[in-house]
Amino acid sequence: MNKLIKKANILVEALPYIRTFTGKTIVIKYGGKAMTDEALKDGFALDVVLMRYVGLNPVVVHGGGPQIDQMLSRLGLEPKFRQGVRVTDVPTMEVVEMVLGGKINKEIVTLLNRHGARAVGLTGKDGGLLQCKPLTAKAWSESLYADVEDGQEEDFGLVGDVQSVNPSLLVKLQQEHFIPVIAPIGTDRTGRTYNINADLVAGAVAAALKAEKLLMLTDVKGIRDAKGRHVSTLSRKDVQRMVKKETITEGMLPKVHACLTALDGGVRKAHVIDGRVPHAILLEVFTDKGIGTEIVS
């Protein structure tokens, strides 16, 4: 009986959040171990489908770096990185599009549909969703609040910098109760295809949709302060100060940049959460304490 009462209390705790977020858009950046561990993949799909069934409008943006590396290795191609960015020549771009826009995207769509949702896979090429220009070393460093290092002025090849998001297709899909699943691939004005950082795509999409929340799934508990302590809530100014002091570094930089982009676009809150925790999305959105770090404007 106590277990049943505990379950009822959990549902009661979730009710105010369901009421508040019904009809609102939640953009989820899906990546890390949650994309490779079978139990976590299944739990992620259940969480997203549940959000749709209780009236929220989830939009998924996914990465797939390890899977791309595996395919490149199988084809005898060596992955190359510069400043943490995958250098993308024409053969690499073909692999990126095949893995992200084909294999991974359709796997996620299939998993969501299997759990009772109606999901649709997209890339930024569909409906002119993502328009970009070539990403330069200078622009990348500035986006991470860093200086261009000596010898790092070279470009990254077919890596894109998001210039605009056309959300009309996403809005139409949401109106028909579909869950959009977006692979981070875009085109420039000439139609040339580019590989784009998935974190930055998620931030730009959240801003374009005026989402209620942006959720960034990672392989860490959240953001930590200079003493290594987990921080549950940060303001925009807190984040900027931590970046300047290099408390936030490396792989977390694109994530917080995406969060700030989302906040600039009118998103109410951005969250960095540990995707290794089962049902991390539900715990962050529908409970009083949450489990990650929320960033507020």
N, C-alpha and C positions, 0 to 999 in steps of 0.2 A: 504493500500500500504506500509506503514512504517513497518508493521509486516512482510510483504513478503521480503522487503529489508533486514531486520534484519536477517531473516532466510538465505537469500543468503549470507550475510556477514559471518554467522557462517560456512556455507559450504566452503567458500573461505578460512577462517582461518584454517579449518581442512585439506585443500588440501595438504600443504607442509608436514604435518605429515603423511598423507596417503601415499604420494609419498616416504617418507623416510622409513616407516615401512612395506611397501608391501613386502611380502615374509619372514618377520621376525617373530620369535616366541615370544609370550607374555605369560608368566606363571602367572596365577591368583590364589591366595589363597582365596577361597570363604568361609566366615564364618560370625559369628555375626548375627545381626538383619537382614541383607540382606538375610539370609537363612530362616528366620521365618516369616517375614512380606510379605503378599501375593503380594502387589503392588511392593515391592522392589525385590522380587523373579522374577516377570515378567519382571521388568526393567533390572535386571541383565542379564536374558536370551536374551533380545533384544540387549543389548550392545554387548554381546559375539557373537551373530549371525551377527550383523552388522560388527564387526571386521573381521569375516571370509569372509563376502561378499565383503569387500573392499580390500581383499588380505592379511590380517594378519593371522598368525597361532596361535590362542589361545589354551592354555592347561589349564584345570581347575583342581586344587587340592582342595578338600573340607574337612571340619571338620564335627562336629555334636555332640558336647558334651552335650548340653541340651536334644537332642533327645535320646541319650544313657541313660541319667539320668532318663528320663521319662519311658523308657522301663524297666530299672532295677527296678524302683519303682513298676511298674505294676506286675513284677515277684517276688516281695518281696525281692529283693536284695538291699543292701545298698551301694551306691557309696562311695569309699574311695579314698582319695587323700593324697599324701605326696610330699612336696616341689612343689605343683602345678601340680603334675603328677598323672594321674589316676592309682591307683594300680590295676593291671589287673590279676586276677586269672583265672582259666579255665572257670568257668561259666560266668564271666564278659567278657572274650574274645569271647565267643560264642555270647553274646549279641552285643558286638562291631562289630563283623563281620556281623551279621544279619542286624544291623541298618545302619552301614556305607557302607558296600559292597553291601547290598541289597536295603533296603528301600530308603535311602537318595540318593545314587548313581543313582538309576534308576529313581527317581523323577526328578533329574537334567537333566539326559539324555532325558527323555520324554519332559520336558519343552523346552529344546533347539531344539529338533526335531520338536516340535509343531510350533515353530517359523521359521521353514524352514531350519534348519541346519541338518547336519548328524553327530550326536554325538555318541560316543561309551564309555560305562562304563567299568572301569578297577579297579582292586586292584593291589597292588604291587606284588601279587602272579602271575599275568598274564605275561607270557613271561619272567619270572625272572626279572621283572622290578625293584623291591626293595629288596636288600639283606641286612639283618641286624644282629645284635647280641644283647643280652640282655643289656638294658640300666642300668648302675649302678648309685648310688647316686653321686659318685665322678665324673663320666663323665658328668652327668646332671649339677652339680654345676659348673664344669669347663666350660661347654658350655654357661653358664649364667654369667661367669666371677665372680663366688662367691666361697667361701670356704665351705667345707662340715661341716654342723653344728653337734654338739654333739648329738648322738642318731639318726642321719639321715643316717647312713651307710647302712641301710637295702635296699634291692633291691626293684624294683617295680613290680615284677612278669613278666608277658608276655608283657612287654613294650620294644619296639625295638629302637636301635640306628643305624641309616642308615650307612651302610658300603660302599655300591656301588649302582649305578643306571645304569641299562642297557637300554639305550634310543632307541634301534633299533626298537622295536614295535611302539613306539611313532612316530618315524621318518616315518615309513611305513604308519601309519595312516594319518599323515600330508600330505604325498605325494598323498594320495587318497582323500584329502580334508575333512577328518573327524576331529571332535573336540574330543580329549581324555578327559575324566572326570575320575579323579583318586581318589580312596578312600585310606587313609593312613594306609594300612595294608601290612606287608611284611613277609618274611620268613628268617630263618637262613639256614645254609648249610645242616641241616638235614631235612629241610622242615617244621619245627615248625612255627606256625603262631604267629605274634606279632602285637600289637597295637602301632602305631608310631604317635608322635606329628605332626599334619598336617602342621604347620608352617615350621618345619624342613624338611619335605618331599618336600614342595614347593621350598624351597631354594636349596635343593639337585637336584631336577628335573630341575630347571632353570639353574643350573651350568652345569649339564650333557648335556643339549640341547644347551648350549651357547646362551641362550635366549637374546633378545634385552632388555627386561624389566621383572622385577618381580613386580607384584602388590599384596599388602597385604591388603585385606579388613578388617577393624576393626570397632569398635563402638566408635571411637574417631576421632577428626579432623585430627590428625597426631601426630607428636612428639613435645613436648613442652620443652622450656628451663627452667632453674632454677627459673625463675620468672613467669612461667606459660604461656609464650607467644608462640604462634604457630610458628614453624620454617619451612620455605618452602624448604630449601636446606641444606644438611649436607654432610660433607666429611666422609670417613671412620674414620679418626683420631678424628673428632668431636664426632662421635658416641661412639668410645672407651673411650674418655675422659668423656662423659656424663654418661656412664655406671659406670666408676670408681668412679665418684662423686655421684653416685646413683641418678642422675637426671632422668635417665631411669631405671625403676624398674618393678617388678612384671610381669604382663601379656605382657608388651611390650618387655621384654627381649628375649623370644623365637623368636619374630618377627624380631627384629633387628639382632639377631644371624643368622636367615635365610637369611636376606638381605646381611649380610657380607659374608656368605657362597656362595651366588649367585655371588657377586662381585668378590670373590676369583676365581670363576670358569669361569670368563670372561664375565659375564652379565654386560651390560653397566650402567644400572641404576636400583635401587630398589625403590619402592614407598610404603609408608604407607598411606592409604587413608580411608576416612570415608564412609563405605558402606551404611550408613543410608541416604546419599544424593542420590536422584534419578539420575541415569545415571552417577554415580561417575567415572566409568571406562572411559567413553568417555570424560568426563571433564578433567581427568588427562592426557590422552594420546593424545587427539586431539585439545587441546587449548593451548594458549600461557602461561597462568598463572598456570593452574592446580589447584587442590584443597587440596592436601595433603602435605606430606613431601617426597622429593626425596633424596636418599642417593647415592652419586657418589664415585667412587674409587679415 
